[in-house]
């Protein structure tokens, strides 16, 4: 579009057409939301699953957040594996002894077999 201020000066103004909007529908896990966005924006967004939590974000953001989540999960697994292990064994009771004692055998926190006998009344 050309606009003339006067005979000696010419002003050129370019009018950009507004981008057309489309309805972009996301997966029901992200609420099935329908957004009015450009086609390029719609193609660049996704319903991203990060550890069972769903959110609408760009594809690039989704990839980054998934990598961050995977690293944190891996760190947590390493931390859990490095903890000292406690072996829990079920205890069992031996039948009543002839002399009136009852013995219980179980494993302590170090995994050592321990038998405790107490008198029964």
C-alpha positions as MATLAB code, in Angstrom:
seq = 'XXXXXXXXXXXXXXXXXXXXXXXXXXXXXXXXXXXXXXXXXXXXXXXXXXXXXXXXXXXXXXXXXXXXXXXXXXXXXXXXXXXXXXXXXXXXXXXXXXXXXXXXXXXXXXXXXXXXXXXXX';
ca = [
       0.000    0.000    0.000;
       1.394    3.381   -0.938;
       0.621    6.514    1.001;
       1.570    9.927   -0.298;
       2.320   12.686    2.210;
       3.051   15.309   -0.378;
       4.464   15.525   -3.838;
       8.087   15.226   -2.749;
       7.889   12.524   -0.084;
       6.519    9.035   -0.425;
       5.808    6.698    2.547;
       5.604    2.973    1.995;
       3.684    0.925    4.530;
       3.524   -2.841    4.286;
       0.499   -4.483    5.841;
       1.106   -8.019    7.046;
      -1.936  -10.262    6.899;
      -2.906  -11.810   10.224;
      -2.034  -15.496   10.354;
      -5.110  -17.653   10.203;
      -5.906  -19.566   13.375;
      -6.944  -23.173   13.533;
      -8.456  -25.248   16.324;
      -5.736  -27.455   17.754;
      -7.143  -30.331   19.831;
      -4.883  -32.084   22.305;
      -5.156  -35.594   23.754;
      -7.753  -36.279   26.433;
      -4.941  -36.950   28.946;
      -4.152  -33.240   28.626;
      -7.792  -32.394   29.163;
      -8.813  -32.667   25.504;
      -8.345  -28.911   25.341;
      -8.935  -27.082   22.061;
      -6.677  -24.101   21.444;
      -6.958  -21.440   18.758;
      -3.399  -21.204   17.400;
      -1.577  -21.014   14.108;
      -0.948  -24.231   12.229;
       2.792  -23.974   12.937;
       2.153  -23.606   16.689;
      -0.206  -26.568   16.635;
       2.328  -28.779   14.867;
       5.025  -27.728   17.372;
       3.046  -28.632   20.529;
       2.269  -31.982   22.090;
       0.574  -33.581   25.074;
       3.732  -34.619   26.902;
       3.871  -37.531   29.379;
       6.585  -37.002   31.978;
       6.470  -39.761   34.555;
       2.712  -40.094   34.341;
       2.064  -36.338   34.467;
       0.640  -34.892   31.267;
       1.051  -31.299   30.088;
       0.842  -29.356   26.835;
       4.205  -27.983   25.746;
       6.435  -27.651   22.721;
       8.014  -30.800   21.363;
      11.481  -29.476   22.267;
      10.427  -28.712   25.862;
       8.902  -32.178   26.137;
      12.118  -33.860   25.021;
      14.182  -31.776   27.470;
      11.862  -32.441   30.418;
      11.759  -36.159   29.664;
      15.579  -36.266   29.644;
      15.698  -34.362   32.957;
      13.150  -36.746   34.470;
      15.068  -39.811   33.235;
      18.317  -38.473   34.748;
      16.646  -37.767   38.103;
      15.096  -41.220   38.075;
      18.461  -42.804   37.284;
      20.110  -40.821   40.121;
      17.384  -41.980   42.528;
      17.880  -45.621   41.511;
      21.654  -45.328   42.061;
      21.055  -43.709   45.452;
      18.650  -46.481   46.491;
      21.036  -49.208   45.314;
      23.871  -47.667   47.340;
      21.916  -47.829   50.625;
      22.792  -50.622   53.039;
      20.441  -53.535   52.583;
      18.291  -54.853   55.362;
      17.269  -58.459   55.023;
      13.945  -59.140   56.613;
      13.315  -62.790   57.227;
      10.107  -64.100   58.715;
      10.387  -65.419   62.217;
       8.895  -68.704   63.229;
       8.037  -70.265   66.540;
       9.137  -73.713   67.559;
       6.614  -75.917   69.344;
       6.362  -75.769   73.120;
       9.343  -77.454   74.689;
       8.919  -80.153   77.294;
      10.612  -78.022   79.921;
       8.055  -75.180   79.508;
      10.028  -72.879   77.197;
       9.017  -71.371   73.890;
      11.763  -70.558   71.369;
      11.548  -68.084   68.513;
      14.142  -68.076   65.756;
      14.608  -65.121   63.416;
      17.276  -63.094   61.637;
      18.634  -59.872   63.083;
      19.406  -56.735   61.047;
      22.804  -58.137   60.038;
      21.275  -61.334   58.725;
      22.514  -63.414   61.664;
      20.237  -66.237   62.842;
      19.077  -65.584   66.429;
      17.082  -67.929   68.668;
      15.402  -66.561   71.795;
      13.810  -68.952   74.313;
      11.428  -67.744   77.015;
       9.575  -69.663   79.674;
       5.864  -70.131   79.079;
       3.384  -69.717   81.932;
];
